[in-house]
Amino acid sequence: MNRKRFILAFILLVGLLLSTISAVAFTPLSAQTLSQPATPPLPGRPISPHFPLPQALTTLFSGSNLGAQTVYSAYMRLSDDNETISIEVPSEWGDVETGDWIVRGKTVGVFIAAAPDLGNFYASRANPGVFFGASRDLAGRAQGTNLALTGNPAIGGLLADEASRRPGRCQSGGRFAYHDNFYTGNYDLSLNCMAGSRGEITLVTMPPSQQYLTLVRIHVNSQADLDAATHILDTYQVDDPSLKGDE
């Protein structure tokens, strides 16, 4: 009798165990409690906060035929050959160049440029496009001064050099402070440029270390270009602060 009770109890125990295993096996993964620690996300390229475009620039295109241009279809990531710097631009800006950034005949850093037509972008600014350069040499103008970044003479000096390229060609839209999680500096806004570009943003920044300087110059001719400018300023990045590409 005891043996029969033992066998019956054993059968009930096995049945209960099997039903538990079956329930777990067919429960959706989302409903199960996992004991393993979550896998950490893969590190990605940091992105700066959304860039608010100046009101003067957005007003320039409001109500105009150019403002109705179709938005760009997608964006692509560009980098120099050494993966030193990177930026995201519209896929339609397929004319791309990268290499040594040369100022007054001297190599000072590395750059990326992109536009629908770089020839027009360089020569007449009639096309939208972007130039992004980074340099340790240009930052050296003020090394050791420990100045506040917005007052760093290297930033003001490069903005002055850029302004000298367009005397009388554009209306000044003012100078503005810039700050994100990675860079601080200033940008000049130019409006109603005579050579085809309706607007131009020239941004010069430094990281907190002040070890290098960046220049981002964007030409805009439409509302779509304004959207592209926002994306560009959200994604430009110095990935290797040593800037090996400018050695």
N, C-alpha and C positions, 0 to 999 in steps of 0.2 A: 504494500500500500504506500509506504513511504517512498519506494522507488518510483511509483506512478506519479506521486505528487512532485517529486524532483524533476521528472521528465517533462511534466506539464508546465512547471515553472520555468524550466529551461527554454521550452518552445515559446512561451509568452515573452520571455526576455529577448530572444533572438528576433522575434517578430517586431517588438518595439524598437530595437536597434535598427533593423532594416528600414522601417518606416521613417525613422529620423534621418537616416542617410539619404533616402529618396527625396525627402522634403527639402533638404539642403541642396542637393544636386540640381533640383529643378527650380529653385528660387532664383529670380533675376539677380545679377551681380550687384545692382544698385541697392537691392533690399538686404544684402548680406553685410554683416559687420566684418571688415577686414582688419586683421591684427597687424599686418605689415605696415611699416611707416610709408607715408606718401612719397613717391619719387619726386625729388626737387625739380622744378622747371629748368630747362636748359637756359644758360645765360644768353641774353640777346643784346643787340646794339641799343644803347640807351637813346631815348627819344626826348627831345626838349618839349616844353609845354606849348600849347597852341599859340601861334603868334597873332596878336590882334593888329590888323592893318589900320593905318591912320585913316581918319574920316575923310581927309582931303583926297586921298587916293581912291577911296570907294565912291566918293561923290563925283569924281572925274568921269566915271563910267556909267553912272546912273542915268537912265533915260536915253542913252546913246545906242546907235545901231551896233557898235562894237561890243557893247555890254551883253548883247543877245547871243554872242558866239556860243556854239555847243561846247560843253565841258570836255576836258581831256578824258580819254577812254581809260587810261591806267597810268601807273607810275612804275619806273624801273630804278633799281639801285645801281649807282655808278661808283667806282673807286679808281684810284690811281694804280699803277702797275705793282706797287709795293704794299697795297692795302693800307696806306698811311692815312688817307682821308676818304670819306664817302659822303654821298648825297643821293637823294631821290628826286627824279625829275619826270615830267610827262613822257610817256613812251613816244609821243610824236616828235619830241626833241631828239631825233636820231643822229644828228650831226654832232659827234662827241670828240673831244680832244683832251688829253692829259699829258703832263710832263713837267719840266722845270718851270717854275715861276720866275720870270726874268724882269727886273726893274732897272732901267737905265743901263742895260747891258750886263748886269750882274745877276747871277742866279741866287735868289733869296729864299726859295722854298719850292713847293710842289702845288700843282693846280689841277682842277677839272673844269672844263667848259662844255656846255651843251646848248643846242638851239636847233630849230628847224633848218637854219642856214647860218653856220658860224661865220661865213664870209660877210654877210650883211650885219650880223651881230657885232663883229669886230669893227667893220668899216664905217657903218652909218647908224648903227643901233636901230635899224628899221625893223628888225625881227625881234620877237621875244627870245629870251635865253638867260643863261646864268653863267657867271664866272665865280668859282670858289677856290681860294688860295689859302695856304697856311705857311707861316714862316717863323722860324726862331730868330733869324737875323734881324728882321724888322722889329721884333719885340725888344731886341737888344738896345734900341735907342734909349730905353728907360730902365734897364735892369738895375736893381739895387736901390731904386728910389722909394719903394714901398708906398707908392701913392695909391689913392683910391682908384679903382680901375677906370671909372668914367672920367677921371682927371689925368689919366696916363697920357703923356705927350706922344707916345707912339701911336695911340688911337687917333688923337687929333691930327697928328702929322700925316697919317695915311689918308684920312678923310680929306685933308687939305690938298694932298697930291691928286686924289680922285676928282675933287672939284675943279682943279686946274685943267683937267681934260675937257671940260664942258663950259668954258666961260661964255656967258651970253646965250648958250644954246637951250637952256631950260630955265623955267621959273623955279625959284627955291620954294620948297614946301616946308622947310624948317628942319631942325635937328632934334632928334628924340633919344631919350635914354632907352637902353635895351638890357634885359636881364632874363635869364632862364636858369635851369638847374646846373648848367655847365659853363656858361659864358656870360660876361658882362661887357657892355660897351655902349656905342652910340651908332645911330644911323642917320644919314641924310636922305631927305625925300626931294626928288626933282619932278616937276610937272610940266606938261605941254612942251616936251622937247621937240626942237625943230627938225631933227634928223630922222623923224619917223616914229620914235618911241614916245608913247603918250605919257609914260611915267617911268621912274627909275628909283630903285631902293639900293642904297650903298651902305652896307653894314660892316663895321669893324669891331671885333670883340677880342677878349682875352679870357683865359681860364683864371681861377683864383691864384694859381702859381705864377702867372704872368710870364711863363716860359716861352710862350709862342703867341702869335697874333693871327687872326683869321680875317679874310675879306670875302664878303658875299655881295656880288653886284647882280641885280636882277632887272631886266627890262620887261615892261608890261604894256600890252597894247589892247587888252580886252578883259572882261570879267573872268574869263577862263584863265588868263594869265595871272590875275589876282589870286585866284584859288591855288594856282600852281606856286605862286610866291609864298603863300601861307604854308603849303606842304614842304617846300624847300627849306624854309626857316624852321620848320618843325623837325627836320631830319638831317641837316648838315652836321657833320661830326668829324673830329680828329680822332681816329682810332688808334694811332700810335704817336704819342706825344714826342717821341724822339725825332720824328720827322726824318726818318732815314732817307727818304726820297730826295731831300734837299742837300745831302752831303756830297 
